Amino acid sequence: QVQLVESGGGLVQAGGSLRLSCTASGRAVRSVGWFRQAPGKEREFVAQIHWSGSPAYHANSVKGRFAISKDNAENSVSLQMNSLKPEDTAVYSCAISSGGDVYAATNYWGWGKGTLVTVSS
C-alpha cells in the first residue's frame, strides 16, 4: 500500500513561484507524475520523474518554467513552478506510474487528494 500526499499550493501573483511536494509513504514506487485539472477542463499531464531522479519529463506547456525533482531525504517528489501564469491555476495532484505512456492519466494510480494553485493576474 502506498499513500501520496501533496502540499505547497496556494495563491500567488502572475510571475511568482511556488514549490509543490508529493510525499510518499509505504512501499517503493518506480515513477511519480504530477497532473493538474482546471475547472471545466480535463486532467492534464505536467511532469514525471523516475524515483532514482532520472529520467524526467515535462509537458511542453511548462518546459522552462517548471522543474520536477526527487528529494531523497524527504522521500518526496517536488515540482518547482516559476513564472506562473493565470492559466496555471488548477488542482495539482501526484500519482504513481504503472508504466506506458507517461502523458496518459490512465497509466497512473494511487492519486493524492491534490493541492490548489491559484495564480492571479
C-alpha positions as a Markdown table, in Angstrom:
| # | Residue | x | y | z |
|---|---|---|---|---|
| 1 | Gln | 0.0 | 0.0 | 0.0 |
| 2 | Val | 1.3 | 3.4 | -1.0 |
| 3 | Gln | -0.1 | 6.8 | 0.0 |
| 4 | Leu | 0.8 | 10.1 | -1.7 |
| 5 | Val | 0.1 | 13.5 | 0.0 |
| 6 | Glu | 0.5 | 16.8 | -1.8 |
| 7 | Ser | 1.4 | 20.1 | -0.2 |
| 8 | Gly | 2.6 | 23.6 | -1.1 |
| 9 | Gly | -0.3 | 25.0 | -3.1 |
| 10 | Gly | -1.6 | 28.5 | -2.5 |
| 11 | Leu | -2.4 | 31.9 | -4.1 |
| 12 | Val | 0.4 | 33.7 | -6.0 |
| 13 | Gln | 0.5 | 36.6 | -8.4 |
| 14 | Ala | 1.4 | 36.1 | -12.0 |
| 15 | Gly | 5.2 | 35.8 | -12.4 |
| 16 | Gly | 5.6 | 34.4 | -9.0 |
| 17 | Ser | 6.8 | 30.9 | -7.8 |
| 18 | Leu | 5.5 | 28.0 | -5.8 |
| 19 | Arg | 7.0 | 24.7 | -4.8 |
| 20 | Leu | 4.8 | 21.7 | -4.5 |
| 21 | Ser | 5.7 | 18.5 | -2.7 |
| 22 | Cys | 4.4 | 14.9 | -3.1 |
| 23 | Thr | 5.4 | 12.8 | -0.2 |
| 24 | Ala | 5.2 | 9.0 | -0.4 |
| 25 | Ser | 4.7 | 6.5 | 2.4 |
| 26 | Gly | 4.5 | 2.8 | 2.1 |
| 27 | Arg | 6.3 | 0.5 | -0.4 |
| 28 | Ala | 8.8 | 1.7 | -3.0 |
| 29 | Val | 7.5 | 3.1 | -6.3 |
| 30 | Arg | 9.1 | 3.4 | -9.8 |
| 31 | Ser | 8.0 | 6.8 | -11.1 |
| 32 | Val | 5.7 | 9.6 | -9.9 |
| 33 | Gly | 3.9 | 12.1 | -12.0 |
| 34 | Trp | 2.2 | 15.4 | -11.5 |
| 35 | Phe | -1.1 | 16.3 | -13.2 |
| 36 | Arg | -3.3 | 19.3 | -13.0 |
| 37 | Gln | -7.0 | 19.9 | -13.6 |
| 38 | Ala | -8.5 | 23.3 | -14.1 |
| 39 | Pro | -12.2 | 23.9 | -13.6 |
| 40 | Gly | -14.2 | 22.6 | -16.5 |
| 41 | Lys | -11.1 | 21.0 | -18.2 |
| 42 | Glu | -9.7 | 17.6 | -18.4 |
| 43 | Arg | -6.8 | 16.4 | -16.3 |
| 44 | Glu | -3.5 | 17.4 | -17.9 |
| 45 | Phe | 0.0 | 15.9 | -17.6 |
| 46 | Val | 2.6 | 18.2 | -16.1 |
| 47 | Ala | 5.7 | 16.2 | -15.3 |
| 48 | Gln | 7.0 | 12.8 | -14.3 |
| 49 | Ile | 10.2 | 11.6 | -12.7 |
| 50 | His | 11.7 | 8.2 | -12.0 |
| 51 | Trp | 12.3 | 7.6 | -8.3 |
| 52 | Ser | 16.0 | 7.5 | -8.9 |
| 53 | Gly | 15.9 | 11.1 | -10.1 |
| 54 | Ser | 16.2 | 10.4 | -13.8 |
| 55 | Pro | 14.7 | 10.4 | -16.4 |
| 56 | Ala | 12.3 | 13.3 | -16.1 |
| 57 | Tyr | 9.6 | 14.5 | -18.5 |
| 58 | His | 7.8 | 17.9 | -18.7 |
| 59 | Ala | 4.8 | 19.0 | -20.7 |
| 60 | Asn | 5.6 | 21.5 | -23.4 |
| 61 | Ser | 3.3 | 24.0 | -21.7 |
| 62 | Val | 5.5 | 24.1 | -18.6 |
| 63 | Lys | 9.0 | 23.5 | -20.0 |
| 64 | Gly | 11.5 | 26.1 | -19.0 |
| 65 | Arg | 9.2 | 27.2 | -16.1 |
| 66 | Phe | 8.5 | 24.1 | -14.0 |
| 67 | Ala | 11.0 | 21.5 | -12.8 |
| 68 | Ile | 10.3 | 18.2 | -11.2 |
| 69 | Ser | 12.9 | 16.7 | -8.9 |
| 70 | Lys | 13.4 | 13.9 | -6.4 |
| 71 | Asp | 14.2 | 14.7 | -2.8 |
| 72 | Asn | 15.8 | 11.6 | -1.3 |
| 73 | Ala | 16.0 | 12.9 | 2.2 |
| 74 | Glu | 12.3 | 13.7 | 2.3 |
| 75 | Asn | 11.1 | 10.7 | 0.3 |
| 76 | Ser | 9.2 | 13.1 | -1.9 |
| 77 | Val | 9.0 | 14.5 | -5.4 |
| 78 | Ser | 8.9 | 18.2 | -5.8 |
| 79 | Leu | 7.6 | 20.5 | -8.5 |
| 80 | Gln | 9.2 | 23.9 | -8.6 |
| 81 | Met | 7.0 | 26.3 | -10.5 |
| 82 | Asn | 8.4 | 29.6 | -11.7 |
| 83 | Ser | 7.0 | 32.4 | -13.9 |
| 84 | Leu | 3.5 | 31.3 | -13.0 |
| 85 | Lys | 0.6 | 32.4 | -15.3 |
| 86 | Pro | -3.1 | 32.6 | -14.6 |
| 87 | Glu | -3.6 | 29.7 | -16.9 |
| 88 | Asp | -1.6 | 27.5 | -14.5 |
| 89 | Thr | -4.5 | 27.8 | -12.0 |
| 90 | Ala | -5.6 | 24.3 | -11.2 |
| 91 | Val | -5.7 | 21.5 | -8.7 |
| 92 | Tyr | -2.3 | 19.7 | -8.8 |
| 93 | Ser | -2.2 | 16.0 | -8.0 |
| 94 | Cys | 0.5 | 13.4 | -7.9 |
| 95 | Ala | 0.2 | 9.8 | -8.7 |
| 96 | Ile | 2.3 | 6.6 | -9.3 |
| 97 | Ser | 3.1 | 5.5 | -12.8 |
| 98 | Ser | 2.3 | 1.9 | -13.8 |
| 99 | Gly | 4.3 | 2.3 | -17.0 |
| 100 | Gly | 3.4 | 3.0 | -20.6 |
| 101 | Asp | 2.6 | 6.5 | -21.9 |
| 102 | Val | 3.8 | 9.0 | -19.3 |
| 103 | Tyr | 1.3 | 11.6 | -20.6 |
| 104 | Ala | -1.8 | 9.4 | -20.0 |
| 105 | Ala | -3.5 | 9.7 | -16.7 |
| 106 | Thr | -5.0 | 6.2 | -17.1 |
| 107 | Asn | -1.4 | 4.9 | -16.6 |
| 108 | Tyr | -1.3 | 6.2 | -13.0 |
| 109 | Trp | -2.7 | 5.1 | -9.7 |
| 110 | Gly | -2.7 | 6.0 | -6.0 |
| 111 | Trp | -3.8 | 9.6 | -6.7 |
| 112 | Gly | -3.3 | 12.1 | -3.8 |
| 113 | Lys | -6.1 | 14.4 | -2.9 |
| 114 | Gly | -4.5 | 17.3 | -4.7 |
| 115 | Thr | -3.4 | 20.8 | -3.8 |
| 116 | Leu | -4.9 | 24.0 | -5.2 |
| 117 | Val | -2.7 | 26.5 | -7.0 |
| 118 | Thr | -4.3 | 29.9 | -7.9 |
| 119 | Val | -2.4 | 32.4 | -10.0 |
| 120 | Ser | -3.9 | 35.9 | -10.0 |
| 121 | Ser | -3.4 | 38.3 | -12.9 |
